[in-house]
Amino acid sequence: MSHVITTQVPHGTHDAQGPGDPHDPQGGPGAQGGPGARDTRDPETARPTGDGRGRDRPDEPEAAALLERVKTVVEPALLRAVDRLPGQIRRIARYHFGREDAHGAPIEAPAGKAIRPALVLTAASALAGGPGPAGEAAARAAVPAAVAVELTHNFTLLHDDVMDRDTTRRHRATAWTVFGESAAVLAGDALQALASRLLAEDPHAASARASARLADCVIELCAGQQADTALERRRPGEVTVEEVLAMAEAKTGALLGASCALGGLYAGADEERVRALDAFGRQAGLAFQLIDDLIGLWGDPRRTGKPAGADLAARKKSLPVAAALASGTPAGARLAELYAAEPAPGEDLETMLRAVEEAGGRDWAHAQAADRMARAMHELSRAVPDPEAADGLLALAEFVTRRTS
């Protein structure tokens, strides 16, 4: 088992192209593994069965234990940072992070999975040699970067909830529904500024480069969100799978890639290995998004904390939907007609869901998730050739393709 940090942290917060390229006709909808090719894996999640690195199946308990260790280190530092925010902004942030209820009373509500800060600390440890004193020291030094990444992620969540009109997150009312749209947006802005401040205050030699890389990532995230909102306004037949994949890489893959890259920077890795870490995180991030889209359509609302069919009702061009629309099948054409209609209360979302599946969107997303994981493993082998040192990153990458909520 990978050991990221086992000691108390101080209070300071101081390309190779893989298979299934979406631009290659062999990797697009209708190709082998695309719509129409039956996927016999678990119906909820893609479960790749081999990584070429000596492991036959994902080690979910290892990843879960790693995430819990990361939370014990990152959450106290994150909350100390949040407590530096002024008045109402601090209250909104603490509510969003599950530490206060709507009236400001202390609570312990479910928080995020901490996957992105875990990638920062685990990458730092891996690039410093993995389990052992050097790996632990590198991870401890990277805690400010891990907190900055988690603050950045939650800045995007606060904004996304407003733009997407989502009313629940983590089984609770979203911040904008409790405090108002403007207040939630401003709280998100403050979290992003706080992330920049943490890196600016950090005396680590890599902090300036980490700050610049995270800023570039935020710009890419914003471009991805803008593309997402623009895609929603376009007619179903005008949206390509390639566009949705590019949008997903910017919205999801970019921050997972930056998380890994920041860990590498804090471990003193050279630029080639940092780029490989970024590519690993991006490909794992696309696998993550594909699974997230599958869960959004077929997941159990009791586990996801989100209403069933919300993405369909909002006419979101998620990856399974985009693949179904581009499938050239009768079910895809039927889905396009349904998507072209104005959303209405009480509409038959089950019919839409069946059309996505019959057009092959579900199977395509499963196949693509496995393909992106294969690409991620290739990049990981470039960044961290030692399998033992790479073990924690591998466990995290596999974990994101096994989740059901």
TIKOLPA-837464 format. One record per residue: x negated, y negated, z negated of N, C-alpha, C in turn; residue number from 1. Coordinates in steps of 0.05 Angstrom, whole numbers, plus 5000, padded with zeros to 4 digits. Example, Ala and Ser with C-alpha at 12.3 -4.5 7.8 and 13.67 -1.06 7.14 Angstrom:
// TIKOLPA-837464
4736_5114_4844_4754_5090_4844_4736_5066_4844_1
4743_5045_4858_4727_5021_4857_4742_4999_4843_2
***
This chain:
// TIKOLPA-837464
4983_5024_5000_5000_5000_5000_4983_4975_5000_1
4991_4955_5015_4976_4931_5017_4981_4914_4992_2
4959_4903_4982_4961_4886_4958_4955_4857_4966_3
4975_4840_4968_4971_4813_4976_4959_4796_4954_4
4974_4795_4932_4965_4780_4908_4973_4796_4884_5
4954_4801_4866_4961_4816_4842_4954_4800_4817_6
4944_4776_4820_4937_4760_4797_4953_4734_4797_7
4954_4721_4774_4970_4697_4771_4958_4674_4788_8
4976_4660_4802_4967_4637_4818_4967_4612_4802_9
4947_4594_4805_4948_4569_4790_4973_4553_4797_10
4979_4534_4780_5003_4518_4784_5001_4498_4807_11
4977_4493_4817_4975_4475_4840_4987_4486_4865_12
4998_4469_4881_5011_4479_4905_4993_4474_4929_13
4965_4463_4907_4945_4455_4927_4947_4476_4950_14
4916_4750_5513_4943_4760_5518_4949_4779_5541_15
4950_4797_5528_4957_4816_5548_4987_4819_5551_16
4996_4821_5576_5025_4824_5581_5033_4852_5576_17
5053_4856_5559_5062_4882_5552_5084_4892_5571_18
5095_4915_5565_5116_4926_5582_5142_4910_5579_19
5158_4912_5599_5185_4900_5597_5185_4870_5599_20
5167_4857_5613_5166_4828_5616_5193_4819_5628_21
5206_4799_5615_5232_4790_5625_5230_4779_5653_22
5206_4770_5662_5203_4760_5689_5198_4782_5709_23
5194_4807_5699_5189_4830_5716_5216_4844_5720_24
5224_4849_5744_5250_4863_5748_5252_4889_5732_25
5229_4902_5726_5230_4927_5711_5238_4922_5682_26
5236_4897_5673_5242_4892_5645_5268_4878_5640_27
5282_4870_5661_5307_4855_5658_5331_4872_5656_28
5355_4860_5653_5380_4875_5652_5383_4892_5677_29
5392_4916_5673_5396_4934_5696_5372_4952_5701_30
5349_4945_5689_5326_4962_5692_5328_4986_5673_31
5308_5004_5675_5308_5026_5656_5307_5015_5628_32
5325_5024_5611_5327_5014_5584_5345_4990_5582_33
5355_4980_5605_5373_4957_5605_5402_4966_5603_34
5421_4947_5608_5449_4954_5607_5455_4978_5624_35
5469_4997_5614_5476_5021_5628_5459_5044_5620_36
5435_5040_5608_5419_5061_5598_5426_5066_5569_37
5436_5089_5562_5447_5094_5536_5425_5095_5515_38
5427_5080_5494_5408_5080_5472_5418_5099_5450_39
5402_5119_5443_5411_5139_5423_5401_5133_5396_40
5389_5110_5391_5379_5104_5364_5402_5095_5346_41
5395_5089_5321_5414_5079_5301_5431_5057_5313_42
5457_5058_5311_5475_5038_5324_5472_5010_5312_43
5462_5008_5287_5460_4981_5275_5433_4968_5281_44
5411_4984_5281_5385_4971_5283_5367_4987_5302_45
5349_4973_5315_5329_4987_5331_5308_4999_5312_46
5300_5024_5317_5281_5037_5300_5259_5049_5316_47
5239_5033_5323_5216_5044_5338_5204_5067_5322_48
5195_5088_5336_5186_5112_5322_5156_5117_5323_49
5141_5099_5334_5112_5102_5334_5098_5077_5341_50
5075_5071_5329_5062_5046_5334_5033_5049_5344_51
5025_5074_5348_4998_5079_5358_4976_5072_5338_52
4983_5068_5313_4963_5061_5293_4964_5081_5269_53
4973_5105_5275_4971_5126_5255_4995_5128_5237_54
5017_5114_5244_5041_5116_5227_5064_5124_5245_55
5080_5144_5236_5102_5154_5252_5128_5140_5248_56
5131_5127_5225_5157_5114_5220_5152_5090_5201_57
5169_5070_5202_5166_5047_5185_5166_5054_5156_58
5151_5040_5140_5150_5044_5111_5165_5022_5098_59
5192_5024_5097_5208_5002_5087_5203_4996_5057_60
5200_5017_5040_5193_5011_5012_5168_4994_5009_61
5148_4999_5026_5124_4983_5024_5129_4954_5030_62
5144_4949_5052_5150_4921_5059_5167_4908_5037_63
5187_4922_5027_5204_4911_5006_5187_4903_4981_64
5169_4921_4974_5152_4915_4950_5134_4892_4956_65
5123_4890_4980_5106_4868_4988_5121_4841_4986_66
5146_4841_4997_5162_4817_4996_5168_4808_4968_67
5173_4827_4950_5179_4820_4922_5154_4808_4909_68
5131_4819_4915_5106_4807_4904_5102_4779_4914_69
5107_4775_4939_5104_4748_4951_5124_4729_4938_70
5148_4737_4933_5168_4720_4921_5159_4711_4893_71
5147_4729_4878_5138_4722_4851_5117_4700_4851_72
5102_4698_4873_5081_4678_4875_5091_4653_4888_73
5107_4656_4910_5115_4633_4926_5138_4617_4914_74
5158_4631_4903_5182_4618_4893_5176_4597_4871_75
5160_4604_4851_5153_4583_4831_5140_4559_4843_76
5121_4563_4861_5108_4540_4874_5127_4524_4891_77
5145_4538_4905_5165_4525_4921_5184_4508_4904_78
5193_4519_4882_5212_4503_4865_5198_4480_4852_79
5172_4483_4845_5157_4460_4835_5156_4438_4855_80
5152_4446_4880_5151_4426_4902_5178_4412_4905_81
5199_4428_4905_5226_4417_4909_5233_4398_4886_82
5224_4404_4862_5230_4387_4840_5217_4360_4841_83
5199_4356_4861_5187_4330_4865_5205_4312_4882_84
5226_4323_4893_5244_4307_4910_5262_4290_4892_85
5272_4268_4903_5289_4250_4887_5317_4260_4884_86
5329_4254_4861_5357_4257_4855_5374_4276_4871_87
5392_4264_4887_5412_4280_4902_5399_4299_4923_88
5377_4290_4935_5364_4308_4954_5353_4332_4940_89
5342_4329_4916_5333_4352_4900_5356_4370_4894_90
5379_4359_4886_5402_4375_4879_5411_4392_4903_91
5412_4380_4927_5421_4394_4950_5401_4417_4957_92
5376_4411_4954_5355_4431_4960_5357_4454_4940_93
5360_4448_4915_5362_4469_4895_5388_4486_4899_94
5409_4473_4908_5434_4488_4915_5428_4507_4938_95
5415_4496_4959_5409_4512_4983_5392_4536_4976_96
5373_4532_4958_5355_4554_4950_5367_4572_4929_97
5392_4568_4922_5406_4586_4904_5399_4582_4874_98
5389_4558_4867_5381_4554_4839_5401_4536_4824_99
5421_4525_4838_5442_4509_4825_5468_4515_4839_100
5490_4513_4825_5516_4514_4838_5524_4487_4848_101
5549_4485_4858_5557_4460_4870_5559_4437_4850_102
5561_4444_4824_5563_4424_4803_5536_4418_4790_103
5515_4430_4799_5488_4425_4788_5481_4443_4765_104
5498_4463_4759_5491_4482_4737_5471_4502_4747_105
5452_4510_4730_5432_4530_4739_5444_4557_4744_106
5436_4569_4766_5445_4597_4773_5421_4611_4786_107
5425_4637_4790_5405_4653_4804_5420_4668_4827_108
5425_4653_4849_5438_4665_4872_5418_4677_4891_109
5426_4696_4908_5407_4708_4927_5394_4687_4944_110
5368_4690_4947_5352_4672_4964_5344_4686_4989_111
5328_4674_5006_5319_4687_5030_5300_4710_5025_112
5293_4724_5047_5277_4748_5045_5247_4741_5041_113
5239_4716_5047_5211_4708_5044_5193_4721_5064_114
5203_4727_5088_5187_4741_5108_5165_4722_5118_115
5171_4697_5123_5151_4679_5134_5128_4673_5115_116
5134_4666_5090_5111_4663_5071_5096_4689_5067_117
5110_4712_5068_5096_4738_5066_5077_4742_5089_118
5084_4733_5113_5066_4735_5136_5042_4718_5132_119
5045_4694_5121_5022_4676_5116_5002_4690_5097_120
5012_4699_5074_4994_4711_5054_4983_4737_5063_121
4999_4753_5077_4989_4779_5086_4969_4776_5108_122
4973_4757_5126_4953_4752_5147_4927_4742_5135_123
4929_4724_5116_4904_4714_5103_4889_4737_5090_124
4903_4755_5076_4891_4778_5064_4878_4797_5084_125
4893_4802_5106_4884_4820_5127_4858_4810_5140_126
4858_4784_5146_4835_4773_5160_4811_4770_5142_127
4815_4772_5116_4793_4771_5096_4784_4800_5088_128
4795_4820_5102_4787_4847_5097_4808_4865_5085_129
4832_4854_5079_4853_4871_5068_4851_4874_5038_130
4862_4896_5027_4862_4900_4997_4835_4897_4985_131
4833_4883_4963_4808_4879_4950_4805_4850_4941_132
4784_4843_4927_4780_4816_4917_4780_4794_4938_133
4767_4799_4961_4766_4779_4982_4793_4774_4994_134
4809_4795_4999_4835_4791_5009_4854_4777_4990_135
4852_4784_4964_4869_4770_4944_4861_4741_4942_136
4836_4735_4943_4827_4707_4941_4837_4691_4965_137
4836_4702_4989_4845_4688_5013_4875_4683_5011_138
4890_4703_5001_4919_4700_4998_4926_4678_4977_139
4912_4678_4955_4917_4657_4935_4912_4630_4946_140
4891_4627_4961_4884_4601_4973_4905_4592_4993_141
4920_4611_5005_4939_4604_5026_4967_4599_5015_142
4971_4599_4989_4998_4595_4977_5010_4568_4986_143
4995_4546_4987_5007_4521_4996_5018_4523_5025_144
5003_4538_5042_5012_4541_5070_5037_4559_5070_145
5038_4579_5053_5062_4596_5052_5086_4580_5043_146
5083_4562_5023_5105_4545_5014_5113_4526_5036_147
5094_4515_5050_5100_4496_5072_5116_4510_5094_148
5109_4534_5100_5124_4549_5121_5153_4554_5111_149
5156_4562_5086_5183_4567_5076_5200_4542_5075_150
5188_4520_5068_5202_4494_5068_5211_4487_5096_151
5193_4491_5115_5199_4486_5143_5222_4503_5153_152
5221_4529_5146_5243_4547_5154_5269_4537_5143_153
5270_4529_5118_5295_4521_5106_5304_4493_5116_154
5286_4477_5125_5294_4452_5139_5310_4459_5163_155
5301_4479_5179_5316_4487_5203_5343_4499_5196_156
5344_4514_5174_5370_4526_5166_5391_4505_5159_157
5382_4485_5143_5401_4464_5136_5411_4449_5161_158
5394_4444_5180_5402_4431_5204_5419_4449_5222_159
5411_4474_5225_5426_4493_5241_5454_4497_5231_160
5458_4499_5205_5484_4503_5194_5503_4480_5202_161
5492_4455_5202_5509_4432_5210_5515_4434_5240_162
5495_4439_5256_5499_4439_5285_5517_4462_5294_163
5514_4485_5281_5530_4509_5288_5556_4510_5274_164
5561_4491_5255_5586_4490_5240_5589_4516_5223_165
5567_4528_5215_5569_4552_5198_5577_4544_5170_166
5596_4558_5159_5607_4551_5132_5596_4569_5110_167
5583_4591_5116_5572_4608_5095_5543_4616_5102_168
5527_4618_5082_5499_4628_5085_5492_4642_5059_169
5482_4667_5061_5474_4682_5037_5498_4685_5018_170
5522_4689_5030_5546_4694_5014_5555_4669_4998_171
5546_4646_5006_5554_4621_4992_5561_4600_5013_172
5577_4580_5004_5583_4558_5022_5558_4543_5030_173
5556_4536_5055_5532_4522_5065_5531_4494_5052_174
5507_4483_5051_5503_4457_5038_5520_4435_5049_175
5523_4434_5076_5538_4412_5088_5567_4413_5081_176
5578_4437_5076_5606_4439_5069_5611_4430_5040_177
5590_4430_5024_5592_4422_4996_5585_4392_4992_178
5564_4383_5005_5553_4356_5001_5558_4337_5024_179
5567_4347_5047_5571_4330_5070_5549_4334_5091_180
5556_4328_5116_5537_4333_5138_5512_4315_5135_181
5515_4290_5131_5492_4271_5130_5474_4279_5107_182
5485_4285_5084_5468_4292_5061_5452_4318_5066_183
5464_4338_5079_5450_4362_5085_5428_4358_5105_184
5433_4341_5126_5413_4335_5146_5389_4321_5132_185
5395_4302_5116_5374_4287_5102_5358_4305_5083_186
5371_4323_5070_5357_4342_5053_5338_4359_5069_187
5347_4367_5093_5330_4382_5111_5306_4366_5119_188
5310_4341_5126_5288_4323_5133_5268_4321_5110_189
5278_4319_5086_5260_4317_5063_5244_4342_5059_190
5256_4366_5064_5240_4391_5061_5217_4391_5081_191
5223_4382_5106_5201_4382_5126_5179_4363_5118_192
5187_4339_5108_5167_4320_5099_5151_4331_5076_193
5164_4345_5058_5151_4357_5035_5130_4378_5044_194
5137_4394_5065_5119_4414_5076_5093_4400_5086_195
5097_4378_5100_5074_4363_5110_5057_4352_5088_196
5071_4343_5067_5056_4331_5044_5039_4352_5030_197
5050_4376_5026_5035_4397_5013_5009_4404_5027_198
5011_4405_5053_4986_4411_5069_4967_4387_5068_199
4978_4363_5069_4961_4339_5068_4946_4337_5041_200
4959_4347_5020_4946_4345_4993_4927_4368_4987_201
4929_4389_5004_4913_4413_4998_4884_4409_5006_202
4865_4413_4988_4837_4408_4994_4824_4430_5010_203
4838_4451_5017_4827_4474_5032_4816_4464_5059_204
4794_4475_5068_4781_4467_5093_4800_4471_5117_205
4819_4489_5116_4836_4495_5139_4862_4479_5138_206
4866_4463_5118_4893_4450_5115_4900_4431_5138_207
4880_4416_5148_4886_4397_5169_4894_4412_5195_208
4879_4433_5201_4887_4448_5225_4914_4462_5221_209
4918_4471_5197_4944_4484_5191_4967_4464_5194_210
4963_4440_5185_4983_4419_5187_4989_4413_5216_211
4968_4410_5232_4973_4405_5261_4987_4427_5274_212
4980_4452_5267_4993_4475_5280_5022_4477_5272_213
5028_4471_5247_5056_4472_5237_5072_4450_5250_214
5060_4426_5254_5074_4404_5267_5081_4412_5296_215
5062_4424_5310_5067_4433_5337_5090_4453_5338_216
5090_4471_5318_5111_4491_5315_5139_4478_5311_217
5140_4457_5294_5165_4443_5290_5176_4431_5315_218
5158_4419_5331_5166_4407_5356_5178_4429_5374_219
5164_4452_5375_5175_4475_5391_5201_4484_5381_220
5204_4486_5354_5230_4494_5342_5252_4475_5351_221
5247_4449_5350_5267_4429_5358_5274_4432_5387_222
5254_4437_5404_5260_4442_5433_5277_4467_5436_223
5271_4488_5420_5287_4512_5422_5316_4507_5413_224
5320_4492_5392_5347_4486_5382_5362_4469_5403_225
5348_4450_5415_5360_4434_5436_5369_4451_5459_226
5352_4470_5467_5359_4488_5489_5383_4505_5481_227
5384_4514_5456_5406_4530_5447_5433_4515_5449_228
5433_4490_5440_5457_4474_5442_5465_4469_5471_229
5444_4465_5488_5450_4460_5516_5462_4484_5530_230
5451_4508_5523_5462_4533_5534_5491_4537_5527_231
5499_4528_5503_5527_4531_5495_5546_4516_5513_232
5536_4494_5525_5553_4477_5541_5555_4486_5570_233
5538_4505_5578_5537_4515_5605_5556_4538_5609_234
5566_4542_5633_5584_4563_5639_5570_4590_5636_235
5584_4611_5629_5571_4637_5625_5554_4647_5648_236
5564_4643_5672_5549_4653_5696_5524_4637_5702_237
5520_4614_5688_5497_4597_5694_5473_4602_5676_238
5476_4620_5657_5455_4625_5637_5441_4651_5644_239
5414_4650_5644_5398_4674_5650_5387_4686_5625_240
5380_4711_5626_5367_4725_5603_5340_4712_5598_241
5325_4704_5619_5299_4692_5615_5301_4666_5599_242
5322_4650_5604_5326_4625_5589_5331_4631_5560_243
5348_4651_5555_5355_4657_5527_5331_4669_5512_244
5315_4685_5526_5291_4695_5513_5271_4673_5506_245
5268_4654_5525_5250_4631_5520_5260_4614_5496_246
5286_4610_5495_5298_4595_5473_5294_4610_5447_247
5297_4636_5447_5294_4652_5422_5265_4652_5413_248
5246_4652_5432_5218_4651_5424_5212_4624_5410_249
5223_4603_5421_5218_4576_5409_5232_4574_5382_250
5257_4583_5380_5272_4580_5355_5263_4599_5332_251
5255_4623_5339_5249_4643_5319_5220_4652_5321_252
5211_4660_5344_5184_4670_5347_5162_4650_5340_253
5167_4624_5346_5146_4604_5341_5138_4602_5312_254
5158_4603_5294_5152_4599_5265_5139_4625_5254_255
5148_4648_5263_5135_4672_5254_5106_4674_5264_256
5102_4665_5289_5075_4664_5299_5058_4644_5284_257
5069_4620_5278_5054_4600_5263_5047_4610_5235_258
5066_4625_5223_5061_4635_5196_5036_4653_5196_259
5035_4671_5215_5012_4689_5217_4987_4673_5223_260
4989_4653_5241_4965_4637_5249_4955_4622_5225_261
4973_4610_5209_4964_4595_5186_4949_4613_5166_262
4959_4637_5162_4944_4656_5145_4916_4661_5156_263
4914_4665_5182_4888_4669_5194_4870_4645_5190_264
4881_4621_5194_4864_4597_5190_4854_4595_5161_265
4871_4601_5142_4862_4599_5114_4842_4621_5107_266
4841_4642_5123_4821_4663_5119_4795_4658_5134_267
4794_4636_5149_4770_4629_5164_4767_4644_5190_268
4789_4654_5202_4788_4669_5227_4780_4651_5250_269
4768_4663_5271_4761_4647_5294_4786_4644_5311_270
4784_4626_5331_4808_4618_5347_4820_4642_5362_271
4803_4660_5372_4814_4683_5387_4832_4700_5369_272
4823_4705_5345_4839_4721_5327_4864_4706_5317_273
4862_4680_5314_4885_4664_5306_4906_4665_5328_274
4897_4663_5354_4916_4665_5376_4929_4692_5377_275
4914_4713_5371_4926_4740_5371_4946_4743_5349_276
4940_4731_5326_4960_4732_5304_4985_4717_5311_277
4982_4694_5324_5005_4679_5333_5022_4695_5353_278
5008_4709_5372_5023_4725_5391_5037_4749_5378_279
5023_4761_5358_5036_4782_5343_5062_4772_5329_280
5060_4749_5316_5083_4739_5302_5106_4732_5321_281
5099_4721_5345_5119_4713_5364_5134_4738_5375_282
5119_4759_5381_5132_4783_5391_5149_4796_5370_283
5138_4798_5345_5154_4808_5323_5179_4790_5318_284
5175_4764_5323_5197_4745_5319_5219_4750_5340_285
5212_4757_5364_5232_4763_5384_5247_4789_5377_286
5232_4809_5367_5245_4833_5357_5264_4826_5335_287
5255_4809_5316_5272_4800_5294_5298_4787_5304_288
5295_4769_5325_5319_4755_5335_5338_4774_5349_289
5327_4794_5364_5344_4813_5377_5360_4829_5356_290
5347_4837_5335_5362_4851_5313_5382_4833_5300_291
5374_4808_5296_5391_4788_5283_5417_4784_5300_292
5413_4783_5327_5436_4780_5344_5454_4805_5344_293
5442_4828_5342_5458_4853_5340_5473_4853_5314_294
5460_4845_5292_5474_4844_5266_5496_4823_5267_295
5491_4801_5280_5512_4780_5282_5537_4789_5296_296
5534_4809_5314_5557_4819_5329_5569_4844_5316_297
5552_4862_5306_5562_4888_5296_5556_4892_5267_298
5544_4874_5253_5538_4877_5225_5562_4875_5207_299
5560_4886_5183_5581_4885_5163_5581_4858_5149_300
5603_4842_5151_5603_4816_5138_5598_4817_5108_301
5605_4840_5096_5599_4843_5067_5570_4843_5061_302
5554_4851_5081_5525_4851_5077_5512_4826_5089_303
5522_4816_5111_5510_4793_5124_5517_4767_5110_304
5540_4766_5097_5549_4741_5085_5560_4721_5105_305
5565_4730_5129_5576_4712_5150_5601_4725_5162_306
5620_4708_5171_5645_4719_5182_5640_4737_5206_307
5655_4758_5210_5653_4775_5233_5661_4759_5258_308
5646_4763_5279_5654_4750_5305_5648_4721_5307_309
5634_4709_5288_5630_4680_5288_5615_4671_5313_310
5595_4686_5322_5580_4679_5346_5597_4680_5371_311
5615_4700_5372_5633_4702_5395_5653_4679_5396_312
5663_4673_5372_5683_4651_5371_5670_4625_5379_313
5645_4621_5373_5630_4597_5380_5619_4598_5408_314
5624_4620_5422_5614_4624_5450_5583_4623_5451_315
5570_4633_5430_5541_4632_5430_5530_4651_5451_316
5509_4642_5465_5497_4659_5486_5474_4674_5472_317
5481_4692_5454_5461_4708_5441_5448_4727_5461_318
5427_4740_5453_5412_4757_5473_5429_4781_5483_319
5444_4796_5466_5461_4817_5477_5482_4806_5495_320
5493_4783_5488_5514_4771_5505_5502_4762_5532_321
5479_4750_5532_5466_4741_5557_5460_4765_5575_322
5450_4787_5563_5445_4811_5579_5470_4822_5591_323
5492_4822_5575_5517_4832_5585_5528_4815_5608_324
5526_4789_5604_5535_4771_5625_5520_4774_5651_325
5494_4781_5649_5477_4784_5673_5476_4812_5684_326
5493_4830_5673_5491_4858_5679_5502_4865_5707_327
5519_4848_5718_5531_4855_5744_5552_4877_5742_328
5562_4882_5718_5582_4903_5714_5609_4891_5712_329
5630_4907_5716_5658_4897_5712_5662_4887_5683_330
5650_4900_5664_5653_4891_5636_5639_4864_5633_331
5616_4860_5646_5603_4834_5645_5620_4812_5657_332
5633_4818_5679_5651_4798_5692_5674_4792_5674_333
5685_4812_5661_5707_4808_5642_5699_4791_5618_334
5674_4796_5609_5664_4779_5587_5660_4750_5595_335
5651_4746_5620_5648_4719_5630_5674_4704_5630_336
5695_4718_5638_5722_4705_5638_5731_4698_5610_337
5727_4716_5592_5734_4711_5564_5718_4688_5552_338
5692_4687_5558_5675_4666_5548_5681_4639_5560_339
5692_4639_5584_5698_4613_5598_5723_4600_5586_340
5740_4616_5572_5764_4605_5560_5757_4589_5535_341
5773_4569_5529_5769_4553_5505_5774_4570_5480_342
5757_4568_5459_5762_4583_5434_5789_4576_5423_343
5803_4596_5412_5830_4591_5401_5833_4607_5375_344
5847_4597_5355_5851_4612_5331_5866_4638_5337_345
5856_4659_5324_5869_4685_5328_5863_4699_5354_346
5843_4690_5369_5837_4703_5394_5825_4731_5389_347
5827_4748_5409_5819_4776_5406_5789_4779_5410_348
5774_4776_5388_5745_4778_5389_5736_4807_5394_349
5752_4826_5385_5745_4854_5389_5743_4861_5419_350
5760_4849_5435_5758_4854_5464_5732_4843_5475_351
5724_4820_5466_5698_4809_5474_5675_4828_5466_352
5677_4837_5441_5656_4854_5430_5653_4880_5447_353
5676_4892_5454_5676_4916_5470_5664_4910_5498_354
5669_4887_5509_5658_4880_5535_5628_4878_5534_355
5618_4866_5512_5588_4864_5509_5576_4892_5509_356
5588_4910_5494_5577_4937_5492_5580_4952_5518_357
5603_4951_5531_5608_4965_5556_5590_4955_5578_358
5583_4929_5577_5565_4918_5598_5536_4924_5592_359
5530_4937_5570_5503_4946_5563_5487_4927_5547_360
5499_4905_5537_5485_4886_5521_5473_4897_5496_361
5487_4915_5483_5478_4926_5457_5453_4944_5462_362
5455_4962_5482_5433_4980_5488_5408_4964_5497_363
5413_4944_5514_5390_4928_5524_5376_4915_5500_364
5391_4904_5481_5378_4891_5458_5362_4910_5442_365
5372_4934_5438_5357_4955_5423_5331_4961_5438_366
5332_4965_5464_5308_4972_5480_5288_4949_5479_367
5298_4924_5482_5280_4901_5481_5267_4898_5454_368
5281_4904_5433_5269_4901_5406_5246_4921_5403_369
5249_4945_5413_5228_4965_5412_5204_4956_5430_370
5210_4945_5453_5189_4935_5471_5174_4912_5459_371
5188_4894_5446_5174_4871_5433_5157_4880_5410_372
5166_4901_5396_5150_4912_5374_5124_4925_5386_373
5126_4938_5409_5102_4949_5421_5082_4927_5428_374
5092_4905_5439_5075_4883_5445_5062_4871_5420_375
5078_4869_5399_5068_4859_5373_5045_4876_5363_376
5049_4903_5365_5028_4921_5355_5002_4918_5371_377
5005_4913_5397_4981_4908_5414_4966_4884_5404_378
4981_4862_5399_4968_4837_5390_4956_4841_5362_379
4969_4856_5345_4959_4861_5318_4932_4876_5320_380
4930_4895_5338_4905_4910_5340_4882_4892_5349_381
4889_4871_5364_4868_4852_5373_4860_4834_5349_382
4879_4826_5333_4873_4808_5311_4860_4822_5288_383
4870_4846_5281_4860_4861_5258_4855_4890_5267_384
4831_4896_5277_4826_4923_5287_4827_4944_5265_385
4822_4937_5241_4821_4957_5219_4850_4963_5210_386
4859_4988_5215_4887_4994_5208_4894_4990_5179_387
4875_4996_5161_4881_4993_5132_4886_4963_5126_388
4869_4946_5137_4872_4917_5132_4898_4907_5144_389
4907_4918_5167_4931_4909_5181_4956_4921_5170_390
4954_4939_5150_4977_4954_5141_5000_4937_5132_391
4995_4916_5117_5016_4899_5107_5031_4884_5129_392
5016_4874_5149_5029_4860_5171_5046_4880_5187_393
5035_4904_5191_5051_4924_5205_5077_4931_5190_394
5075_4934_5164_5099_4940_5148_5120_4918_5151_395
5111_4892_5150_5130_4870_5153_5142_4869_5180_396
5126_4874_5201_5137_4874_5228_5158_4896_5232_397
5152_4919_5221_5172_4941_5223_5197_4935_5206_398
5193_4922_5184_5216_4916_5166_5237_4900_5181_399
5228_4880_5197_5248_4863_5209_5265_4877_5230_400
5256_4900_5240_5272_4915_5259_5289_4937_5247_401
5288_4938_5220_5304_4959_5206_5326_4947_5189_402
5327_4920_5188_5346_4908_5169_5375_4910_5180_403
5394_4909_5162_5422_4909_5169_5437_4884_5160_404
5422_4865_5149_5435_4840_5140_5415_4817_5141_405
***
